[in-house]
Each structure stands twice: as C-alpha cells, then as structure tokens.
Amino acid sequence: MKMIILAYNIALDEEIMELMEGAGLDFYTKWTKVLGKGRSGGPHLGTPVWPGFNNVLMAAAEDDKVSPLLDGVRDLRRRLGKEGIKAFVLPLEEVT
C-alpha cells in the first residue's frame, strides 16, 4: 500500500475529487484552506498581499490505484499549467 498526499490550489477541488473517484479512491482525509508556498507558484497565505488557499488530501491506496491517480494529476498539470498541484507517494506499512 501507499499513502498519497495531494497539495493543490483550492480552485482545483472539483477536478481532484473527479480524479480520486476515477482512480477508485473513495476514502480520504482532506484539509481545507491550507496555507503554504510551493516551488513553482507564489505563496497562498490568505492575505491581501498573498491571497488564496490550498487544500491537502491524503488517501491510503492499493498499489494498483496509484498510477491511474498520478496519470490524472500529470494530465491536469499539463492542461492547467501553473495552477498548483503536487502529488507525493509514500510507502504505507500498516493501517489499523
């Protein structure tokens, strides 16, 4: 199993949820209105100077569901350019 973490611009929430559904990932934890700064985009700090927010979504996934999700993320990045989305995949040793 893997732990997938997606950090993305809040404006992409609908697209991300469609990707999750398409990959068969129905269970997740989501943090909304998260502040941060990525490497390629400007800061999203929820202030007048640095407006905007991100969401972060975390899901445990069987190995065979990871590639379809990552393919969807890559496609979304190609289509949307600099709209921020980043995927992280970590080994998941145990779920209780």
N, CA, C and O atoms as a Tinker XYZ file with bonds, in Angstrom:
   384  protein
     1  N      0.833000   -1.188000    0.000000    73     2
     2  CA     0.000000    0.000000    0.000000    64     1     3
     3  C      0.873000    1.245000    0.000000    63     2     4     5
     4  O      2.043000    1.224000    0.383000    81     3
     5  N      0.253000    2.325000   -0.445000    73     3     6
     6  CA     0.927000    3.620000   -0.496000    64     5     7
     7  C      0.053000    4.668000    0.176000    63     6     8     9
     8  O     -1.168000    4.525000    0.247000    81     7
     9  N      0.693000    5.723000    0.666000    73     7    10
    10  CA    -0.011000    6.889000    1.158000    64     9    11
    11  C      0.192000    7.976000    0.117000    63    10    12    13
    12  O      1.324000    8.351000   -0.187000    81    11
    13  N     -0.900000    8.477000   -0.426000    73    11    14
    14  CA    -0.845000    9.541000   -1.417000    64    13    15
    15  C     -1.242000   10.834000   -0.732000    63    14    16    17
    16  O     -2.256000   10.898000   -0.037000    81    15
    17  N     -0.435000   11.859000   -0.934000    73    15    18
    18  CA    -0.746000   13.190000   -0.422000    64    17    19
    19  C     -0.790000   14.133000   -1.614000    63    18    20    21
    20  O      0.167000   14.223000   -2.383000    81    19
    21  N     -1.907000   14.832000   -1.758000    73    19    22
    22  CA    -2.057000   15.820000   -2.820000    64    21    23
    23  C     -2.197000   17.194000   -2.180000    63    22    24    25
    24  O     -3.046000   17.398000   -1.312000    81    23
    25  N     -1.368000   18.129000   -2.609000    73    23    26
    26  CA    -1.490000   19.533000   -2.213000    64    25    27
    27  C     -1.831000   20.300000   -3.473000    63    26    28    29
    28  O     -1.134000   20.180000   -4.481000    81    27
    29  N     -2.905000   21.095000   -3.428000    73    27    30
    30  CA    -3.382000   21.713000   -4.659000    64    29    31
    31  C     -4.142000   23.007000   -4.379000    63    30    32    33
    32  O     -4.665000   23.219000   -3.286000    81    31
    33  N     -4.185000   23.856000   -5.390000    73    31    34
    34  CA    -4.934000   25.097000   -5.323000    64    33    35
    35  C     -6.402000   24.772000   -5.060000    63    34    36    37
    36  O     -6.966000   23.870000   -5.679000    81    35
    37  N     -7.001000   25.495000   -4.159000    73    35    38
    38  CA    -8.387000   25.244000   -3.771000    64    37    39
    39  C     -9.339000   25.289000   -4.973000    63    38    40    41
    40  O    -10.386000   24.641000   -4.964000    81    39
    41  N     -8.973000   26.049000   -5.996000    73    39    42
    42  CA    -9.807000   26.157000   -7.200000    64    41    43
    43  C     -9.900000   24.831000   -7.955000    63    42    44    45
    44  O    -10.798000   24.658000   -8.779000    81    43
    45  N     -8.988000   23.894000   -7.689000    73    43    46
    46  CA    -8.958000   22.612000   -8.398000    64    45    47
    47  C     -9.703000   21.499000   -7.662000    63    46    48    49
    48  O     -9.619000   20.337000   -8.058000    81    47
    49  N    -10.424000   21.838000   -6.602000    73    47    50
    50  CA   -11.023000   20.803000   -5.767000    64    49    51
    51  C    -11.945000   19.870000   -6.557000    63    50    52    53
    52  O    -11.882000   18.655000   -6.373000    81    51
    53  N    -12.779000   20.397000   -7.407000    73    51    54
    54  CA   -13.695000   19.547000   -8.173000    64    53    55
    55  C    -12.925000   18.580000   -9.071000    63    54    56    57
    56  O    -13.265000   17.399000   -9.145000    81    55
    57  N    -11.897000   19.071000   -9.749000    73    55    58
    58  CA   -11.096000   18.212000  -10.628000    64    57    59
    59  C    -10.385000   17.121000   -9.833000    63    58    60    61
    60  O    -10.313000   15.974000  -10.274000    81    59
    61  N     -9.863000   17.476000   -8.666000    73    59    62
    62  CA    -9.159000   16.497000   -7.834000    64    61    63
    63  C    -10.126000   15.413000   -7.360000    63    62    64    65
    64  O     -9.786000   14.230000   -7.370000    81    63
    65  N    -11.315000   15.808000   -6.950000    73    63    66
    66  CA   -12.282000   14.818000   -6.488000    64    65    67
    67  C    -12.696000   13.893000   -7.632000    63    66    68    69
    68  O    -12.940000   12.708000   -7.404000    81    67
    69  N    -12.780000   14.409000   -8.848000    73    67    70
    70  CA   -13.072000   13.558000  -10.002000    64    69    71
    71  C    -11.933000   12.572000  -10.260000    63    70    72    73
    72  O    -12.180000   11.412000  -10.589000    81    71
    73  N    -10.681000   13.032000  -10.111000    73    71    74
    74  CA    -9.532000   12.131000  -10.271000    64    73    75
    75  C     -9.560000   11.016000   -9.223000    63    74    76    77
    76  O     -9.305000    9.852000   -9.532000    81    75
    77  N     -9.869000   11.386000   -7.997000    73    75    78
    78  CA    -9.938000   10.388000   -6.926000    64    77    79
    79  C    -11.009000    9.340000   -7.239000    63    78    80    81
    80  O    -10.772000    8.140000   -7.098000    81    79
    81  N    -12.170000    9.796000   -7.657000    73    79    82
    82  CA   -13.253000    8.877000   -7.984000    64    81    83
    83  C    -12.877000    7.982000   -9.161000    63    82    84    85
    84  O    -13.144000    6.780000   -9.142000    81    83
    85  N    -12.255000    8.569000  -10.185000    73    83    86
    86  CA   -11.845000    7.803000  -11.351000    64    85    87
    87  C    -10.808000    6.743000  -11.040000    63    86    88    89
    88  O    -10.754000    5.710000  -11.708000    81    87
    89  N     -9.980000    6.989000  -10.028000    73    87    90
    90  CA    -8.957000    6.020000   -9.621000    64    89    91
    91  C     -9.513000    4.993000   -8.628000    63    90    92    93
    92  O     -8.807000    4.075000   -8.211000    81    91
    93  N    -10.776000    5.160000   -8.259000    73    91    94
    94  CA   -11.376000    4.218000   -7.312000    64    93    95
    95  C    -10.972000    4.468000   -5.876000    63    94    96    97
    96  O    -11.024000    3.558000   -5.049000    81    95
    97  N    -10.567000    5.696000   -5.570000    73    95    98
    98  CA   -10.172000    6.051000   -4.207000    64    97    99
    99  C    -11.324000    6.811000   -3.548000    63    98   100   101
   100  O    -11.490000    8.014000   -3.752000    81    99
   101  N    -12.110000    6.091000   -2.757000    73    99   102
   102  CA   -13.315000    6.661000   -2.162000    64   101   103
   103  C    -13.108000    7.178000   -0.741000    63   102   104   105
   104  O    -13.966000    7.884000   -0.209000    81   103
   105  N    -11.985000    6.836000   -0.124000    73   103   106
   106  CA   -11.764000    7.188000    1.270000    64   105   107
   107  C    -10.535000    8.072000    1.381000    63   106   108   109
   108  O     -9.488000    7.766000    0.810000    81   107
   109  N    -10.661000    9.162000    2.111000    73   107   110
   110  CA    -9.574000   10.129000    2.193000    64   109   111
   111  C     -9.783000   11.031000    3.393000    63   110   112   113
   112  O    -10.844000   11.025000    4.018000    81   111
   113  N     -8.760000   11.802000    3.703000    73   111   114
   114  CA    -8.832000   12.895000    4.660000    64   113   115
   115  C     -8.435000   14.152000    3.913000    63   114   116   117
   116  O     -7.450000   14.163000    3.174000    81   115
   117  N     -9.222000   15.231000    4.112000    73   115   118
   118  CA    -8.942000   16.483000    3.405000    64   117   119
   119  C     -8.848000   17.626000    4.401000    63   118   120   121
   120  O     -9.695000   17.785000    5.279000    81   119
   121  N     -7.803000   18.412000    4.241000    73   119   122
   122  CA    -7.652000   19.653000    4.980000    64   121   123
   123  C     -7.936000   20.792000    4.004000    63   122   124   125
   124  O     -7.373000   20.822000    2.910000    81   123
   125  N     -8.798000   21.724000    4.386000    73   123   126
   126  CA    -9.154000   22.824000    3.503000    64   125   127
   127  C     -8.556000   24.133000    4.000000    63   126   128   129
   128  O     -8.239000   24.296000    5.179000    81   127
   129  N     -8.414000   25.051000    3.061000    73   127   130
   130  CA    -7.869000   26.389000    3.340000    64   129   131
   131  C     -6.518000   26.310000    4.047000    63   130   132   133
   132  O     -6.297000   26.935000    5.084000    81   131
   133  N     -5.635000   25.530000    3.459000    73   131   134
   134  CA    -4.285000   25.339000    3.984000    64   133   135
   135  C     -3.379000   26.424000    3.402000    63   134   136   137
   136  O     -3.496000   26.773000    2.227000    81   135
   137  N     -2.498000   26.942000    4.210000    73   135   138
   138  CA    -1.556000   27.968000    3.775000    64   137   139
   139  C     -0.246000   27.321000    3.366000    63   138   140   141
   140  O      0.134000   26.282000    3.906000    81   139
   141  N      0.457000   27.942000    2.399000    73   139   142
   142  CA     1.750000   27.401000    2.018000    64   141   143
   143  C      2.328000   28.056000    0.786000    63   142   144   145
   144  O      1.722000   28.931000    0.168000    81   143
   145  N      3.509000   27.608000    0.453000    73   143   146
   146  CA     4.228000   28.117000   -0.715000    64   145   147
   147  C      4.932000   26.950000   -1.375000    63   146   148   149
   148  O      5.668000   26.203000   -0.729000    81   147
   149  N      4.697000   26.801000   -2.668000    73   147   150
   150  CA     5.354000   25.750000   -3.427000    64   149   151
   151  C      6.531000   26.293000   -4.205000    63   150   152   153
   152  O      6.783000   27.498000   -4.227000    81   151
   153  N      7.237000   25.398000   -4.835000    73   151   154
   154  CA     8.418000   25.770000   -5.604000    64   153   155
   155  C      8.065000   26.572000   -6.863000    63   154   156   157
   156  O      8.765000   27.522000   -7.211000    81   155
   157  N      6.978000   26.186000   -7.543000    73   155   158
   158  CA     6.684000   26.813000   -8.832000    64   157   159
   159  C      5.636000   27.916000   -8.756000    63   158   160   161
   160  O      5.522000   28.709000   -9.691000    81   159
   161  N      4.883000   27.989000   -7.693000    73   159   162
   162  CA     3.837000   29.004000   -7.591000    64   161   163
   163  C      4.140000   29.996000   -6.487000    63   162   164   165
   164  O      5.036000   29.789000   -5.669000    81   163
   165  N      3.384000   31.069000   -6.481000    73   163   166
   166  CA     3.534000   32.048000   -5.406000    64   165   167
   167  C      2.897000   31.540000   -4.126000    63   166   168   169
   168  O      2.178000   30.541000   -4.134000    81   167
   169  N      3.163000   32.228000   -3.032000    73   167   170
   170  CA     2.569000   31.825000   -1.755000    64   169   171
   171  C      1.048000   31.951000   -1.771000    63   170   172   173
   172  O      0.496000   32.850000   -2.407000    81   171
   173  N      0.391000   31.061000   -1.081000    73   171   174
   174  CA    -1.042000   31.141000   -0.808000    64   173   175
   175  C     -1.157000   31.275000    0.705000    63   174   176   177
   176  O     -1.127000   30.285000    1.435000    81   175
   177  N     -1.290000   32.513000    1.157000    73   175   178
   178  CA    -1.269000   32.775000    2.592000    64   177   179
   179  C     -2.564000   33.393000    3.102000    63   178   180   181
   180  O     -2.649000   33.757000    4.274000    81   179
   181  N     -3.578000   33.520000    2.237000    73   179   182
   182  CA    -4.872000   34.031000    2.665000    64   181   183
   183  C     -4.848000   35.487000    3.099000    63   182   184   185
   184  O     -5.692000   35.910000    3.889000    81   183
   185  N     -3.896000   36.256000    2.595000    73   183   186
   186  CA    -3.779000   37.670000    2.954000    64   185   187
   187  C     -4.018000   38.525000    1.715000    63   186   188   189
   188  O     -4.004000   38.008000    0.598000    81   187
   189  N     -4.238000   39.827000    1.896000    73   187   190
   190  CA    -4.387000   40.689000    0.723000    64   189   191
   191  C     -3.152000   40.690000   -0.181000    63   190   192   193
   192  O     -3.279000   40.795000   -1.401000    81   191
   193  N     -1.992000   40.578000    0.395000    73   191   194
   194  CA    -0.759000   40.559000   -0.399000    64   193   195
   195  C     -0.570000   39.209000   -1.079000    63   194   196   197
   196  O     -0.201000   39.152000   -2.253000    81   195
   197  N     -0.817000   38.127000   -0.355000    73   195   198
   198  CA    -0.676000   36.767000   -0.887000    64   197   199
   199  C     -2.002000   36.031000   -0.724000    63   198   200   201
   200  O     -2.145000   35.198000    0.171000    81   199
   201  N     -2.985000   36.339000   -1.597000    73   199   202
   202  CA    -4.311000   35.723000   -1.445000    64   201   203
   203  C     -4.313000   34.253000   -1.866000    63   202   204   205
   204  O     -3.365000   33.750000   -2.469000    81   203
   205  N     -5.393000   33.600000   -1.531000    73   203   206
   206  CA    -5.596000   32.229000   -1.969000    64   205   207
   207  C     -5.267000   31.210000   -0.896000    63   206   208   209
   208  O     -4.594000   31.499000    0.094000    81   207
   209  N     -5.765000   30.015000   -1.130000    73   207   210
   210  CA    -5.559000   28.895000   -0.219000    64   209   211
   211  C     -5.293000   27.640000   -1.031000    63   210   212   213
   212  O     -5.558000   27.594000   -2.232000    81   211
   213  N     -4.773000   26.640000   -0.374000    73   211   214
   214  CA    -4.614000   25.304000   -0.929000    64   213   215
   215  C     -5.490000   24.343000   -0.141000    63   214   216   217
   216  O     -5.949000   24.665000    0.955000    81   215
   217  N     -5.714000   23.188000   -0.689000    73   215   218
   218  CA    -6.273000   22.050000    0.029000    64   217   219
   219  C     -5.207000   20.972000    0.037000    63   218   220   221
   220  O     -4.354000   20.922000   -0.849000    81   219
   221  N     -5.258000   20.116000    1.037000    73   219   222
   222  CA    -4.382000   18.943000    1.095000    64   221   223
   223  C     -5.270000   17.730000    1.315000    63   222   224   225
   224  O     -6.138000   17.732000    2.189000    81   223
   225  N     -5.047000   16.708000    0.525000    73   223   226
   226  CA    -5.836000   15.484000    0.600000    64   225   227
   227  C     -4.879000   14.312000    0.795000    63   226   228   229
   228  O     -3.836000   14.233000    0.146000    81   227
   229  N     -5.245000   13.411000    1.692000    73   227   230
   230  CA    -4.415000   12.243000    1.975000    64   229   231
   231  C     -5.278000   10.997000    1.848000    63   230   232   233
   232  O     -6.397000   10.948000    2.358000    81   231
   233  N     -4.744000    9.988000    1.161000    73   231   234
   234  CA    -5.504000    8.747000    0.983000    64   233   235
   235  C     -4.565000    7.553000    0.985000    63   234   236   237
   236  O     -3.492000    7.585000    0.382000    81   235
   237  N     -4.984000    6.506000    1.669000    73   235   238
   238  CA    -4.290000    5.218000    1.590000    64   237   239
   239  C     -4.775000    4.528000    0.331000    63   238   240   241
   240  O     -5.977000    4.494000    0.067000    81   239
   241  N     -3.855000    3.977000   -0.451000    73   239   242
   242  CA    -4.231000    3.393000   -1.739000    64   241   243
   243  C     -3.519000    2.066000   -1.968000    63   242   244   245
   244  O     -2.342000    1.904000   -1.649000    81   243
   245  N     -4.266000    1.129000   -2.529000    73   243   246
   246  CA    -3.638000   -0.100000   -3.006000    64   245   247
   247  C     -2.688000    0.278000   -4.133000    63   246   248   249
   248  O     -2.928000    1.252000   -4.846000    81   247
   249  N     -1.629000   -0.473000   -4.298000    73   247   250
   250  CA    -0.599000   -0.145000   -5.283000    64   249   251
   251  C     -1.153000    0.051000   -6.691000    63   250   252   253
   252  O     -0.679000    0.918000   -7.426000    81   251
   253  N     -2.147000   -0.741000   -7.074000    73   251   254
   254  CA    -2.665000   -0.653000   -8.443000    64   253   255
   255  C     -3.513000    0.601000   -8.696000    63   254   256   257
   256  O     -3.861000    0.879000   -9.844000    81   255
   257  N     -3.851000    1.357000   -7.653000    73   255   258
   258  CA    -4.637000    2.580000   -7.820000    64   257   259
   259  C     -3.775000    3.836000   -7.878000    63   258   260   261
   260  O     -4.271000    4.924000   -8.172000    81   259
   261  N     -2.491000    3.682000   -7.600000    73   259   262
   262  CA    -1.602000    4.846000   -7.555000    64   261   263
   263  C     -1.342000    5.399000   -8.953000    63   262   264   265
   264  O     -1.487000    6.601000   -9.172000    81   263
   265  N     -0.967000    4.560000   -9.887000    73   263   266
   266  CA    -0.632000    5.028000  -11.243000    64   265   267
   267  C     -1.783000    5.753000  -11.931000    63   266   268   269
   268  O     -1.557000    6.810000  -12.521000    81   267
   269  N     -3.018000    5.226000  -11.882000    73   267   270
   270  CA    -4.105000    5.971000  -12.521000    64   269   271
   271  C     -4.290000    7.372000  -11.932000    63   270   272   273
   272  O     -4.563000    8.323000  -12.664000    81   271
   273  N     -4.142000    7.497000  -10.615000    73   271   274
   274  CA    -4.275000    8.815000  -10.000000    64   273   275
   275  C     -3.146000    9.737000  -10.436000    63   274   276   277
   276  O     -3.387000   10.889000  -10.796000    81   275
   277  N     -1.913000    9.235000  -10.405000    73   275   278
   278  CA    -0.767000   10.071000  -10.801000    64   277   279
   279  C     -0.840000   10.454000  -12.273000    63   278   280   281
   280  O     -0.459000   11.567000  -12.635000    81   279
   281  N     -1.320000    9.558000  -13.127000    73   279   282
   282  CA    -1.511000    9.902000  -14.536000    64   281   283
   283  C     -2.506000   11.049000  -14.672000    63   282   284   285
   284  O     -2.302000   11.962000  -15.473000    81   283
   285  N     -3.573000   11.001000  -13.894000    73   283   286
   286  CA    -4.557000   12.078000  -13.913000    64   285   287
   287  C     -3.996000   13.388000  -13.418000    63   286   288   289
   288  O     -4.309000   14.446000  -13.963000    81   287
   289  N     -3.168000   13.331000  -12.389000    73   287   290
   290  CA    -2.520000   14.542000  -11.869000    64   289   291
   291  C     -1.594000   15.127000  -12.926000    63   290   292   293
   292  O     -1.597000   16.338000  -13.147000    81   291
   293  N     -0.805000   14.288000  -13.578000    73   291   294
   294  CA     0.101000   14.781000  -14.631000    64   293   295
   295  C     -0.674000   15.435000  -15.771000    63   294   296   297
   296  O     -0.280000   16.484000  -16.280000    81   295
   297  N     -1.776000   14.807000  -16.165000    73   295   298
   298  CA    -2.604000   15.368000  -17.230000    64   297   299
   299  C     -3.192000   16.714000  -16.808000    63   298   300   301
   300  O     -3.218000   17.658000  -17.598000    81   299
   301  N     -3.654000   16.800000  -15.586000    73   299   302
   302  CA    -4.201000   18.050000  -15.071000    64   301   303
   303  C     -3.139000   19.147000  -15.061000    63   302   304   305
   304  O     -3.425000   20.291000  -15.414000    81   303
   305  N     -1.931000   18.807000  -14.664000    73   303   306
   306  CA    -0.835000   19.797000  -14.664000    64   305   307
   307  C     -0.515000   20.271000  -16.077000    63   306   308   309
   308  O     -0.254000   21.455000  -16.292000    81   307
   309  N     -0.535000   19.350000  -17.040000    73   307   310
   310  CA    -0.283000   19.743000  -18.435000    64   309   311
   311  C     -1.360000   20.695000  -18.943000    63   310   312   313
   312  O     -1.058000   21.683000  -19.613000    81   311
   313  N     -2.613000   20.394000  -18.622000    73   311   314
   314  CA    -3.726000   21.207000  -19.110000    64   313   315
   315  C     -3.817000   22.568000  -18.439000    63   314   316   317
   316  O     -4.181000   23.552000  -19.083000    81   315
   317  N     -3.492000   22.634000  -17.157000    73   315   318
   318  CA    -3.711000   23.865000  -16.400000    64   317   319
   319  C     -2.456000   24.695000  -16.189000    63   318   320   321
   320  O     -2.534000   25.804000  -15.659000    81   319
   321  N     -1.321000   24.188000  -16.586000    73   319   322
   322  CA    -0.092000   24.965000  -16.450000    64   321   323
   323  C      0.276000   25.223000  -15.007000    63   322   324   325
   324  O      0.550000   24.289000  -14.254000    81   323
   325  N      0.286000   26.487000  -14.617000    73   323   326
   326  CA     0.817000   26.854000  -13.312000    64   325   327
   327  C     -0.167000   26.751000  -12.159000    63   326   328   329
   328  O      0.186000   27.053000  -11.019000    81   327
   329  N     -1.404000   26.327000  -12.439000    73   327   330
   330  CA    -2.305000   26.089000  -11.307000    64   329   331
   331  C     -1.668000   25.000000  -10.462000    63   330   332   333
   332  O     -1.367000   23.919000  -10.968000    81   331
   333  N     -1.464000   25.269000   -9.201000    73   331   334
   334  CA    -0.667000   24.384000   -8.374000    64   333   335
   335  C     -1.315000   23.069000   -8.008000    63   334   336   337
   336  O     -2.448000   23.024000   -7.530000    81   335
   337  N     -0.581000   22.010000   -8.237000    73   335   338
   338  CA    -0.937000   20.683000   -7.738000    64   337   339
   339  C      0.344000   19.868000   -7.632000    63   338   340   341
   340  O      1.159000   19.838000   -8.554000    81   339
   341  N      0.502000   19.219000   -6.509000    73   339   342
   342  CA     1.677000   18.389000   -6.284000    64   341   343
   343  C      1.218000   17.093000   -5.637000    63   342   344   345
   344  O      0.390000   17.112000   -4.726000    81   343
   345  N      1.747000   15.974000   -6.098000    73   343   346
   346  CA     1.420000   14.662000   -5.542000    64   345   347
   347  C      2.665000   14.063000   -4.901000    63   346   348   349
   348  O      3.763000   14.135000   -5.452000    81   347
   349  N      2.474000   13.482000   -3.746000    73   347   350
   350  CA     3.545000   12.791000   -3.032000    64   349   351
   351  C      3.059000   11.371000   -2.755000    63   350   352   353
   352  O      1.919000   11.168000   -2.338000    81   351
   353  N      3.924000   10.398000   -2.988000    73   351   354
   354  CA     3.581000    8.999000   -2.745000    64   353   355
   355  C      4.606000    8.436000   -1.768000    63   354   356   357
   356  O      5.812000    8.485000   -2.012000    81   355
   357  N      4.102000    7.898000   -0.653000    73   355   358
   358  CA     4.949000    7.368000    0.406000    64   357   359
   359  C      4.592000    5.920000    0.678000    63   358   360   361
   360  O      3.440000    5.532000    0.481000    81   359
   361  N      5.539000    5.108000    1.123000    73   359   362
   362  CA     5.188000    3.734000    1.498000    64   361   363
   363  C      4.303000    3.754000    2.748000    63   362   364   365
   364  O      4.498000    4.564000    3.654000    81   363
   365  N      3.348000    2.863000    2.771000    73   363   366
   366  CA     2.435000    2.748000    3.912000    64   365   367
   367  C      2.593000    1.343000    4.474000    63   366   368   369
   368  O      2.222000    0.363000    3.828000    81   367
   369  N      3.137000    1.251000    5.666000    73   367   370
   370  CA     3.446000   -0.034000    6.241000    64   369   371
   371  C      2.259000   -0.720000    6.899000    63   370   372   373
   372  O      2.150000   -1.945000    6.857000    81   371
   373  N      1.369000    0.058000    7.507000    73   371   374
   374  CA     0.289000   -0.565000    8.263000    64   373   375
   375  C     -0.878000    0.400000    8.405000    63   374   376   377
   376  O     -0.687000    1.608000    8.547000    81   375
   377  N     -2.083000   -0.146000    8.366000    73   375   378
   378  CA    -3.297000    0.605000    8.629000    64   377   379
   379  C     -4.061000   -0.160000    9.708000    63   378   380   381
   380  O     -4.258000   -1.369000    9.588000    81   379
   381  N     -4.485000    0.527000   10.744000    73   379   382
   382  CA    -5.231000   -0.163000   11.819000    64   381   383
   383  C     -6.642000    0.337000   11.895000    63   382   384
   384  O     -7.416000   -0.124000   12.734000    81   383
